[in-house]
Every structure is written in structure tokens, then in C-alpha cells.
Amino acid sequence: MHQPLHPASLDRAPIPFGEFVAMAAALMALTALGIDSMLPALPAIGDSLGVAAANDRQYVITAFLIGFAIAQLAHGPLADRFGRRPVLGCALLFGVAMNLLAAVSDSFGLLLFARFSAGMAIAGARVVTVAMVRDCFAGRAMARVMSLVFVVFMAAPVLAPAFGQIVLLFAPWRWIFVGNAVVAAAILVWFWLRMPETLAPDARSPISIERLAYGARMFARDRCAVGYTVAAALLSGGLFGFINSIQQIMADIFGRGELLTIVFASVAGTMAIANFLNSRIVMRLGTRLISHSALAGFVVLACVHLAVSASGAENLAVFIILQALLMACFGLATSNFSAMAMENMGAIAGRASSLQGFIQTLAGALIGAVIGQAFDGTTVPLYTGFVVTGFAALAVVAVAERGRMFRPR
């Protein structure tokens, strides 16, 4: 049952395709659950642990993201050396432990340490999942699989805030972390019982400075790997800025904090729809035409929303509609960016996935933190961030493609 796959099995899932997609989505969704389920609880966490400044509560999100980013540099080489199963198994066990530590934290400092450590653990799920998909699929087929993964995965940001809100109705905020631990443990059992090793023994590579340096050089010399990773990082910065700010936006700007979960679900749901659409059209239209068009749409929508916000004409309905359209473009762009960044990385899939995740998440987290900390009671800082990151991503993609945009490579 757990014999490793042979390289000849490329473009074939090792378990039934639907289950493979669902499992990959569940593993990836642990990240969104670890972030988004916290949003309704930020005021309660701040009150309980003596965090007076509302913007400082955002560090509960940022600490997780920074740990998530840094640890990816280790998970990739470990997964290439020891295989996907043992690395992911150990990571999820550590994640369960750190969520339980967060649940019993009696100070904000200890909570941030637990969140940072939980992010480091859950990073293993992201790195190993992308590497497993790359072990089994390549090119447009990988882009299609990743889009299907993101369709299911996007149920997490839709449902996670609601999960946190439901917990708060019946129990203290600490039980949100207990719930995260239970979910991680359940997914670990499913993975361990059903998923065979996807990395063949003869494809494993020992950990050494030379090999790590070789992988970094191979990644750095590929224009598309670097370009699309940086572009995804820039767009993620806007997304993380939105996640950091949304609780305060709903409570302070619109005075409708009770609608947080509904508004968040409405906005996040368009990313799931976009990824489903991508899975249906990417094999016919190609990753570049779709992602470049989506990126252009992202920039236009960001400019429109900034103008509306700056003019004072924004209301809750306008905010939801424009943000939902913006997130649809984000979904279409980034799901293809990830696949294109991995196109030539098959020989170092684990290391490349970890580098991609490290750059995308760390840069995105830092940009998002700057945007979130700039919150001033309006949405102008948020949409200024979207405009800047959108134009920067467009420039990076143009350089990566040598100006050859909107058509196959």
C-alpha cells in the first residue's frame, strides 16, 4: 500500500483522483484555518491577554505567517531527503502540540510563540502537498490539479471565520485552538492511512550545503520560477493586508462587526469560483493568457476601489462587490503563478516548493503587516497597498516573460 511511486507514474494520482484532490486541499486548508478562524476572536484575545492597541492584535496573524514562511526552507530539503510521508507526519504532530500550547497560553508573548511555532509546523503541509502534486503531475495538468485543490481549499477561508464565531458562542477563544488541533490530527490520520510515498527512493537527495546551493541556483536562474514567485508574493501581501484589517474594517468603518463571517465568506467565495473556472479552461487557454488577464483585471479593480474609498463614496455593498471581484482575479492569477513557477523544477520539487513558499509567504506577511499596521479608520491604506502590489506584480511578470504577455510561452 505504501510503496513509493515510480517516476513513470507522472500525470497519475497514487490514490483515486477525487480523494487525492480532497486530501491535498485539506492539507493546504490547514493554513487558512490557522489564520482565518482567529479573526472573530481577536478582540476577545486582546481583552483576555491585556493587548490594548487594536492594531497589535494583528500580530496573532503575523506571527503565524512568519513562522510558516521561515520553516518552509527546512521542510523542502527534508522532504527531498526522507520522503513526503515522514516529514508531513512529524510536522502535523508538532502542529497539534503547538495549537494546544496556544490554547493554554496565559500571556500574549507565549501565545505569539505558540502561533509562530504552529506556523512552522503547518508549513510542512504546504510544502509537502505542492511537492506531492509535482511528483505526480506537470505543466498544465499540474495547474489543473492545483486549481481543483484550491476550489476545495477555498472552503476553509469561507468557513474558518464561521467556525471561530460558532466556538465563541459556546466557549472561550482558547477552544478555537483546540478545534484546530483536532482538525490537524484528523487530517494526519487520513493522510497516513491512505497516501503512499510519492517520492521514489532513487529520486531522493541527501541534505548537503552543495545540494542546497545547487537547488537555490537552479531556482534563481529560472526567470519564471523567480518572477512568478515574486509576483505571487506581492499579490499575497495585499491579501494578508486585507486579512489583517478586515475585523477592524467591519467593526470600526462599517459598524457591522457581527457580519464579519458573512462578508468574509462572500469575498473568499469568489476565489473558489475563480479557481473552479480556471480548472475548466486552463487546459484550453493556457496558464499565461488566464493569469496575465487576471492580473491586469486585479490592477484595474484595485485602482477603482482606491478611487471610491478616497472619494468617501464607499459603503458596505460597494466594498463587498469590488473586493469580491478583486479576490476572483487574485485566485485566477495566483493558482497559475504557482504552477508556472514550478514548471522547470521537477528535479528539485521539494526544495523549489520550499523556496517558493518562503519567498511568497515571508514577503507577503511583511507587506501585509505594513498594510495592516497602517489602518487609520478608512480603507485607503488597504487599497493603496493593493494598487502598489498589483502594479509591481505586473512589472515583475513582464520582466519574467521578456514582455511577451497574454500568450503561450
Kinemage of the C-alpha trace (Angstrom):
@kinemage 1
@onewidth
@group {chain A} dominant
@subgroup {mainchain}
@vectorlist {calphas} color= white
{ca met a 1} P 0.000 0.000 0.000
{ca his a 2} L 2.790 2.412 0.832
{ca gln a 3} L 5.271 1.520 -1.899
{ca pro a 4} L 6.723 4.706 -3.415
{ca leu a 5} L 5.636 5.721 -6.870
{ca his a 6} L 7.863 5.157 -9.861
{ca pro a 7} L 8.639 8.241 -11.971
{ca ala a 8} L 6.739 6.611 -14.857
{ca ser a 9} L 3.543 7.339 -12.928
{ca leu a 10} L 3.761 11.070 -13.784
{ca asp a 11} L 0.333 12.574 -14.542
{ca arg a 12} L -1.412 9.952 -12.433
{ca ala a 13} L -2.635 10.254 -8.854
{ca pro a 14} L -1.473 7.470 -6.480
{ca ile a 15} L -4.964 7.154 -4.956
{ca pro a 16} L -8.366 7.858 -6.564
{ca phe a 17} L -8.135 11.277 -8.193
{ca gly a 18} L -11.017 12.826 -6.254
{ca glu a 19} L -9.568 11.674 -2.943
{ca phe a 20} L -6.104 12.937 -3.942
{ca val a 21} L -7.513 16.403 -4.669
{ca ala a 22} L -9.586 16.418 -1.479
{ca met a 23} L -6.627 15.357 0.673
{ca ala a 24} L -4.300 17.919 -0.907
{ca ala a 25} L -6.947 20.589 -0.369
{ca ala a 26} L -7.449 19.580 3.268
{ca leu a 27} L -3.708 19.763 3.923
{ca met a 28} L -3.451 23.176 2.273
{ca ala a 29} L -6.573 24.352 4.131
{ca leu a 30} L -4.820 23.943 7.484
{ca thr a 31} L -3.038 27.209 6.706
{ca ala a 32} L -6.261 29.104 6.093
{ca leu a 33} L -7.850 27.526 9.167
{ca gly a 34} L -4.868 28.585 11.279
{ca ile a 35} L -5.234 32.169 10.090
{ca asp a 36} L -8.886 32.877 9.423
{ca ser a 37} L -10.503 31.094 12.371
{ca met a 38} L -8.756 33.655 14.602
{ca leu a 39} L -10.393 36.712 13.054
{ca pro a 40} L -13.605 36.844 15.132
{ca ala a 41} L -11.590 36.154 18.305
{ca leu a 42} L -9.019 38.969 18.014
{ca pro a 43} L -10.922 41.416 20.284
{ca ala a 44} L -11.513 38.678 22.901
{ca ile a 45} L -7.851 37.591 22.767
{ca gly a 46} L -6.741 41.189 23.201
{ca asp a 47} L -9.073 41.749 26.158
{ca ser a 48} L -8.082 38.470 27.836
{ca leu a 49} L -4.317 38.941 27.478
{ca gly a 50} L -4.152 42.697 28.038
{ca val a 51} L -3.450 43.889 24.471
{ca ala a 52} L -4.709 47.459 24.463
{ca ala a 53} L -3.919 48.624 20.906
{ca ala a 54} L -6.288 47.153 18.314
{ca asn a 55} L -3.587 47.060 15.612
{ca asp a 56} L -1.330 44.991 17.912
{ca arg a 57} L -3.854 42.159 17.876
{ca gln a 58} L -2.934 41.627 14.225
{ca tyr a 59} L 0.346 40.073 15.406
{ca val a 60} L -1.616 36.896 16.188
{ca ile a 61} L -1.897 36.532 12.403
{ca thr a 62} L 1.549 37.870 11.519
{ca ala a 63} L 3.414 35.581 13.955
{ca phe a 64} L 1.821 32.512 12.364
{ca leu a 65} L 2.694 33.722 8.857
{ca ile a 66} L 6.337 34.464 9.669
{ca gly a 67} L 6.840 31.044 11.266
{ca phe a 68} L 5.070 29.499 8.294
{ca ala a 69} L 7.396 31.283 5.881
{ca ile a 70} L 10.724 30.538 7.575
{ca ala a 71} L 10.101 26.829 8.205
{ca gln a 72} L 9.442 26.138 4.534
{ca leu a 73} L 13.187 26.423 3.910
{ca ala a 74} L 13.669 23.331 6.084
{ca his a 75} L 10.645 21.275 5.071
{ca gly a 76} L 11.593 21.189 1.381
{ca pro a 77} L 15.096 19.705 1.727
{ca leu a 78} L 13.852 17.310 4.427
{ca ala a 79} L 11.040 16.119 2.144
{ca asp a 80} L 13.517 15.593 -0.711
{ca arg a 81} L 15.810 13.604 1.591
{ca phe a 82} L 13.477 11.500 3.735
{ca gly a 83} L 10.331 11.431 1.609
{ca arg a 84} L 6.988 13.165 1.840
{ca arg a 85} L 5.240 10.956 4.426
{ca pro a 86} L 7.619 11.165 7.415
{ca val a 87} L 8.194 14.908 7.059
{ca leu a 88} L 4.498 15.710 6.855
{ca gly a 89} L 3.649 13.299 9.681
{ca cys a 90} L 6.124 14.907 12.087
{ca ala a 91} L 5.081 18.412 11.059
{ca leu a 92} L 1.399 17.793 11.742
{ca leu a 93} L 2.122 16.193 15.117
{ca phe a 94} L 4.111 19.278 16.111
{ca gly a 95} L 1.271 21.466 14.837
{ca val a 96} L -1.221 19.679 17.079
{ca ala a 97} L 1.056 20.251 20.085
{ca met a 98} L 1.557 23.957 19.333
{ca asn a 99} L -2.158 24.603 18.913
{ca leu a 100} L -2.731 23.039 22.315
{ca leu a 101} L 0.011 25.259 23.761
{ca ala a 102} L -1.738 28.299 22.281
{ca ala a 103} L -4.951 27.158 23.939
{ca val a 104} L -3.386 27.314 27.417
{ca ser a 105} L -1.242 30.435 26.912
{ca asp a 106} L -1.516 32.891 29.802
{ca ser a 107} L 0.396 35.756 28.168
{ca phe a 108} L 0.429 37.436 24.778
{ca gly a 109} L 4.132 36.630 24.375
{ca leu a 110} L 3.569 32.896 24.910
{ca leu a 111} L 0.608 32.965 22.544
{ca leu a 112} L 2.733 34.596 19.833
{ca phe a 113} L 5.465 31.968 20.378
{ca ala a 114} L 2.891 29.182 20.031
{ca arg a 115} L 1.461 30.816 16.923
{ca phe a 116} L 4.922 31.222 15.374
{ca ser a 117} L 5.673 27.548 16.126
{ca ala a 118} L 2.305 26.389 14.787
{ca gly a 119} L 3.032 28.285 11.586
{ca met a 120} L 6.373 26.476 11.320
{ca ala a 121} L 4.584 23.143 11.661
{ca ile a 122} L 1.761 23.838 9.223
{ca ala a 123} L 4.338 24.989 6.660
{ca gly a 124} L 5.133 21.302 6.212
{ca ala a 125} L 1.620 20.708 4.909
{ca arg a 126} L 2.000 23.399 2.272
{ca val a 127} L 5.474 22.351 1.071
{ca val a 128} L 4.839 18.623 1.018
{ca thr a 129} L 1.462 19.000 -0.672
{ca val a 130} L 2.870 21.061 -3.560
{ca ala a 131} L 5.790 18.629 -3.868
{ca met a 132} L 3.403 15.640 -3.944
{ca val a 133} L 1.345 17.255 -6.699
{ca arg a 134} L 4.532 17.978 -8.653
{ca asp a 135} L 5.670 14.369 -8.107
{ca cys a 136} L 2.536 13.178 -9.893
{ca phe a 137} L 1.679 15.926 -12.404
{ca ala a 138} L 3.417 18.515 -14.571
{ca gly a 139} L 2.649 21.552 -16.754
{ca arg a 140} L -0.987 22.349 -17.478
{ca ala a 141} L -2.054 19.137 -15.775
{ca met a 142} L -0.448 20.386 -12.558
{ca ala a 143} L -2.154 23.762 -12.994
{ca arg a 144} L -5.495 21.970 -13.379
{ca val a 145} L -4.901 19.850 -10.279
{ca met a 146} L -3.816 22.884 -8.245
{ca ser a 147} L -6.928 24.762 -9.374
{ca leu a 148} L -9.138 21.879 -8.242
{ca val a 149} L -7.217 21.788 -4.959
{ca phe a 150} L -7.838 25.496 -4.496
{ca val a 151} L -11.555 25.087 -5.224
{ca val a 152} L -11.874 22.755 -2.232
{ca phe a 153} L -9.206 24.604 -0.259
{ca met a 154} L -11.123 27.871 -0.541
{ca ala a 155} L -13.901 26.380 1.572
{ca ala a 156} L -11.528 26.955 4.503
{ca pro a 157} L -11.422 30.773 4.348
{ca val a 158} L -15.165 30.731 3.742
{ca leu a 159} L -15.905 28.501 6.735
{ca ala a 160} L -12.995 29.191 9.121
{ca pro a 161} L -14.244 32.556 10.478
{ca ala a 162} L -17.671 30.980 10.952
{ca phe a 163} L -16.009 28.141 12.858
{ca gly a 164} L -14.310 30.677 15.127
{ca gln a 165} L -17.548 32.604 15.601
{ca ile a 166} L -19.508 29.454 16.490
{ca val a 167} L -16.871 28.458 19.063
{ca leu a 168} L -17.126 31.900 20.660
{ca leu a 169} L -20.879 31.451 21.058
{ca phe a 170} L -20.378 28.451 23.328
{ca ala a 171} L -16.831 28.606 24.701
{ca pro a 172} L -13.843 30.919 25.305
{ca trp a 173} L -11.485 31.789 22.433
{ca arg a 174} L -8.998 29.144 23.619
{ca trp a 175} L -11.236 26.407 22.228
{ca ile a 176} L -10.611 27.693 18.697
{ca phe a 177} L -7.039 26.433 19.060
{ca val a 178} L -8.264 23.121 20.452
{ca gly a 179} L -10.501 22.792 17.404
{ca asn a 180} L -7.563 23.477 15.085
{ca ala a 181} L -5.572 20.748 16.849
{ca val a 182} L -8.405 18.236 16.409
{ca val a 183} L -8.743 19.021 12.693
{ca ala a 184} L -4.982 18.669 12.136
{ca ala a 185} L -4.953 15.332 13.943
{ca ala a 186} L -7.856 14.012 11.860
{ca ile a 187} L -6.189 15.007 8.582
{ca leu a 188} L -2.944 13.405 9.747
{ca val a 189} L -4.706 10.074 10.344
{ca trp a 190} L -6.365 10.229 6.906
{ca phe a 191} L -3.083 11.043 5.185
{ca trp a 192} L -1.130 8.337 6.999
{ca leu a 193} L -3.669 5.613 6.253
{ca arg a 194} L -4.279 6.440 2.608
{ca met a 195} L -1.431 8.328 0.894
{ca pro a 196} L 1.579 6.312 -0.291
{ca glu a 197} L 5.030 7.822 -0.622
{ca thr a 198} L 5.155 9.780 -3.895
{ca leu a 199} L 8.929 10.283 -3.984
{ca ala a 200} L 10.750 7.276 -5.453
{ca pro a 201} L 13.823 6.082 -3.490
{ca asp a 202} L 16.154 6.802 -6.404
{ca ala a 203} L 14.839 10.386 -6.591
{ca arg a 204} L 15.793 11.234 -3.009
{ca ser a 205} L 18.687 13.600 -2.481
{ca pro a 206} L 20.907 13.848 0.597
{ca ile a 207} L 20.986 17.107 2.521
{ca ser a 208} L 24.203 18.994 1.927
{ca ile a 209} L 25.292 22.585 1.537
{ca glu a 210} L 26.284 21.852 -2.053
{ca arg a 211} L 22.873 20.428 -2.952
{ca leu a 212} L 21.020 23.215 -1.196
{ca ala a 213} L 23.160 25.764 -3.017
{ca tyr a 214} L 22.579 23.941 -6.304
{ca gly a 215} L 18.832 23.997 -5.759
{ca ala a 216} L 18.914 27.694 -4.910
{ca arg a 217} L 20.998 28.446 -8.015
{ca met a 218} L 18.714 26.377 -10.242
{ca phe a 219} L 15.703 28.225 -8.846
{ca ala a 220} L 17.349 31.658 -9.075
{ca arg a 221} L 18.428 31.131 -12.715
{ca asp a 222} L 14.912 30.344 -13.893
{ca arg a 223} L 13.201 33.608 -14.829
{ca cys a 224} L 9.718 32.153 -14.495
{ca ala a 225} L 10.396 30.463 -11.164
{ca val a 226} L 11.656 33.713 -9.642
{ca gly a 227} L 9.309 36.052 -11.468
{ca tyr a 228} L 6.070 34.249 -10.718
{ca thr a 229} L 7.102 33.574 -7.127
{ca val a 230} L 7.799 37.271 -6.545
{ca ala a 231} L 4.582 38.276 -8.318
{ca ala a 232} L 2.583 35.864 -6.149
{ca ala a 233} L 4.338 37.273 -3.060
{ca leu a 234} L 3.341 40.814 -3.973
{ca leu a 235} L -0.297 39.886 -4.522
{ca ser a 236} L -0.259 37.862 -1.292
{ca gly a 237} L 0.904 40.993 0.521
{ca gly a 238} L -2.348 42.687 -0.439
{ca leu a 239} L -4.333 39.617 0.617
{ca phe a 240} L -2.624 39.447 4.025
{ca gly a 241} L -3.200 43.165 4.469
{ca phe a 242} L -6.891 42.521 3.894
{ca ile a 243} L -6.926 39.620 6.369
{ca asn a 244} L -5.125 41.723 8.992
{ca ser a 245} L -7.546 44.623 8.550
{ca ile a 246} L -10.938 43.028 7.879
{ca gln a 247} L -12.057 42.676 11.502
{ca gln a 248} L -11.353 46.369 12.166
{ca ile a 249} L -12.859 47.400 8.825
{ca met a 250} L -16.123 45.669 9.625
{ca ala a 251} L -16.278 46.879 13.247
{ca asp a 252} L -14.804 50.384 13.012
{ca ile a 253} L -15.637 51.607 9.490
{ca phe a 254} L -18.991 49.997 8.744
{ca gly a 255} L -20.076 49.330 12.338
{ca arg a 256} L -21.209 45.822 11.415
{ca gly a 257} L -18.753 43.570 13.205
{ca glu a 258} L -21.431 40.888 13.532
{ca leu a 259} L -21.377 40.468 9.736
{ca leu a 260} L -17.661 39.650 9.606
{ca thr a 261} L -18.093 35.953 8.841
{ca ile a 262} L -20.736 36.572 6.159
{ca val a 263} L -18.755 39.299 4.420
{ca phe a 264} L -15.523 37.315 4.606
{ca ala a 265} L -17.253 34.254 3.155
{ca ser a 266} L -18.777 36.313 0.336
{ca val a 267} L -15.399 37.713 -0.632
{ca ala a 268} L -13.433 34.481 -0.245
{ca gly a 269} L -16.085 32.514 -2.131
{ca thr a 270} L -15.246 34.291 -5.374
{ca met a 271} L -11.698 32.893 -5.173
{ca ala a 272} L -13.130 29.382 -5.067
{ca ile a 273} L -15.337 30.133 -8.067
{ca ala a 274} L -12.345 31.579 -9.933
{ca asn a 275} L -10.238 28.507 -9.240
{ca phe a 276} L -13.038 26.194 -10.394
{ca leu a 277} L -13.334 28.214 -13.590
{ca asn a 278} L -9.574 28.013 -14.047
{ca ser a 279} L -9.645 24.215 -13.725
{ca arg a 280} L -12.168 24.076 -16.582
{ca ile a 281} L -10.405 26.421 -19.015
{ca val a 282} L -6.686 26.207 -18.267
{ca met a 283} L -6.033 23.159 -20.460
{ca arg a 284} L -7.583 25.003 -23.423
{ca leu a 285} L -6.473 28.604 -22.893
{ca gly a 286} L -3.194 28.071 -21.036
{ca thr a 287} L -1.811 29.458 -17.811
{ca arg a 288} L -0.325 32.632 -19.242
{ca leu a 289} L -3.349 34.055 -21.014
{ca ile a 290} L -5.539 33.427 -17.964
{ca ser a 291} L -3.151 34.666 -15.280
{ca his a 292} L -1.936 37.732 -17.161
{ca ser a 293} L -5.510 38.792 -17.929
{ca ala a 294} L -6.484 38.243 -14.287
{ca leu a 295} L -3.511 40.293 -13.104
{ca ala a 296} L -4.494 43.173 -15.376
{ca gly a 297} L -8.041 42.968 -14.011
{ca phe a 298} L -6.661 42.968 -10.457
{ca val a 299} L -4.783 46.235 -11.094
{ca val a 300} L -7.800 47.935 -12.670
{ca leu a 301} L -10.140 46.897 -9.852
{ca ala a 302} L -7.631 47.989 -7.192
{ca cys a 303} L -7.410 51.445 -8.784
{ca val a 304} L -11.202 51.738 -8.972
{ca his a 305} L -11.625 50.695 -5.336
{ca leu a 306} L -8.934 53.121 -4.161
{ca ala a 307} L -10.668 55.958 -6.012
{ca val a 308} L -14.029 55.040 -4.473
{ca ser a 309} L -12.507 54.803 -0.999
{ca ala a 310} L -10.625 58.091 -1.276
{ca ser a 311} L -13.739 59.889 -2.543
{ca gly a 312} L -15.750 58.848 0.516
{ca ala a 313} L -18.382 57.157 -1.667
{ca glu a 314} L -17.726 53.681 -0.286
{ca asn a 315} L -20.420 51.768 1.560
{ca leu a 316} L -20.606 48.151 2.674
{ca ala a 317} L -22.260 46.904 -0.531
{ca val a 318} L -19.664 48.604 -2.737
{ca phe a 319} L -16.882 47.259 -0.536
{ca ile a 320} L -18.154 43.677 -0.833
{ca ile a 321} L -18.708 43.794 -4.601
{ca leu a 322} L -15.358 45.355 -5.519
{ca gln a 323} L -13.386 43.255 -3.015
{ca ala a 324} L -15.064 40.052 -4.249
{ca leu a 325} L -14.159 40.853 -7.867
{ca leu a 326} L -10.611 41.693 -6.785
{ca met a 327} L -10.274 38.341 -5.000
{ca ala a 328} L -11.599 36.489 -8.060
{ca cys a 329} L -8.765 37.998 -10.096
{ca phe a 330} L -6.336 37.109 -7.310
{ca gly a 331} L -7.480 33.480 -7.421
{ca leu a 332} L -7.151 33.188 -11.194
{ca ala a 333} L -3.692 34.743 -11.150
{ca thr a 334} L -2.024 33.043 -8.196
{ca ser a 335} L -3.213 29.478 -8.842
{ca asn a 336} L -1.500 29.639 -12.234
{ca phe a 337} L 1.527 31.552 -10.910
{ca ser a 338} L 2.320 28.662 -8.551
{ca ala a 339} L 2.178 26.088 -11.342
{ca met a 340} L 4.268 28.219 -13.717
{ca ala a 341} L 6.904 28.821 -11.053
{ca met a 342} L 7.289 25.023 -10.695
{ca glu a 343} L 7.343 24.192 -14.420
{ca asn a 344} L 11.077 23.530 -14.641
{ca met a 345} L 11.611 22.479 -11.037
{ca gly a 346} L 10.732 18.777 -11.233
{ca ala a 347} L 14.251 17.646 -10.286
{ca ile a 348} L 14.171 19.707 -7.085
{ca ala a 349} L 10.434 19.864 -6.426
{ca gly a 350} L 10.694 19.845 -2.625
{ca arg a 351} L 13.439 22.461 -2.437
{ca ala a 352} L 11.788 24.605 -5.110
{ca ser a 353} L 8.437 24.396 -3.339
{ca ser a 354} L 10.045 25.464 -0.079
{ca leu a 355} L 11.846 28.396 -1.685
{ca gln a 356} L 8.685 29.450 -3.468
{ca gly a 357} L 6.653 29.232 -0.277
{ca phe a 358} L 9.308 31.001 1.811
{ca ile a 359} L 9.579 33.966 -0.537
{ca gln a 360} L 5.856 34.223 -1.181
{ca thr a 361} L 4.777 33.935 2.446
{ca leu a 362} L 7.516 35.948 4.163
{ca ala a 363} L 7.364 38.838 1.711
{ca gly a 364} L 3.566 38.665 1.699
{ca ala a 365} L 3.402 38.586 5.503
{ca leu a 366} L 5.718 41.583 5.879
{ca ile a 367} L 3.886 43.595 3.209
{ca gly a 368} L 0.570 42.609 4.760
{ca ala a 369} L 1.791 43.649 8.212
{ca val a 370} L 2.780 47.084 6.898
{ca ile a 371} L -0.620 47.480 5.257
{ca gly a 372} L -2.443 46.261 8.348
{ca gln a 373} L -0.495 48.492 10.741
{ca ala a 374} L -1.318 51.481 8.517
{ca phe a 375} L -5.032 51.057 9.257
{ca asp a 376} L -6.358 54.515 10.111
{ca gly a 377} L -10.102 54.063 10.263
{ca thr a 378} L -10.511 54.066 6.457
{ca thr a 379} L -9.862 51.544 3.665
{ca val a 380} L -7.482 53.918 1.861
{ca pro a 381} L -4.297 52.243 3.236
{ca leu a 382} L -5.595 48.807 2.211
{ca tyr a 383} L -6.380 49.782 -1.371
{ca thr a 384} L -3.240 51.828 -1.713
{ca gly a 385} L -1.468 48.584 -0.852
{ca phe a 386} L -3.471 46.658 -3.466
{ca val a 387} L -2.643 49.220 -6.155
{ca val a 388} L 1.089 49.261 -5.359
{ca thr a 389} L 1.428 45.471 -5.122
{ca gly a 390} L -0.671 44.955 -8.264
{ca phe a 391} L 1.406 47.280 -10.422
{ca ala a 392} L 4.633 45.824 -9.007
{ca ala a 393} L 3.466 42.261 -9.770
{ca leu a 394} L 2.542 43.273 -13.315
{ca ala a 395} L 6.020 44.740 -13.838
{ca val a 396} L 7.713 41.621 -12.448
{ca val a 397} L 5.700 39.319 -14.716
{ca ala a 398} L 6.513 41.484 -17.747
{ca val a 399} L 10.223 41.183 -16.954
{ca ala a 400} L 9.975 37.426 -16.378
{ca glu a 401} L 8.265 36.966 -19.755
{ca arg a 402} L 10.547 39.464 -21.531
{ca gly a 403} L 7.489 41.483 -22.442
{ca arg a 404} L 5.726 38.509 -24.063
{ca met a 405} L 2.409 38.775 -22.260
{ca phe a 406} L -1.009 37.164 -22.702
{ca arg a 407} L 0.146 34.329 -24.976
{ca pro a 408} L 1.777 30.906 -24.673
{ca arg a 409} L 5.448 30.773 -23.861
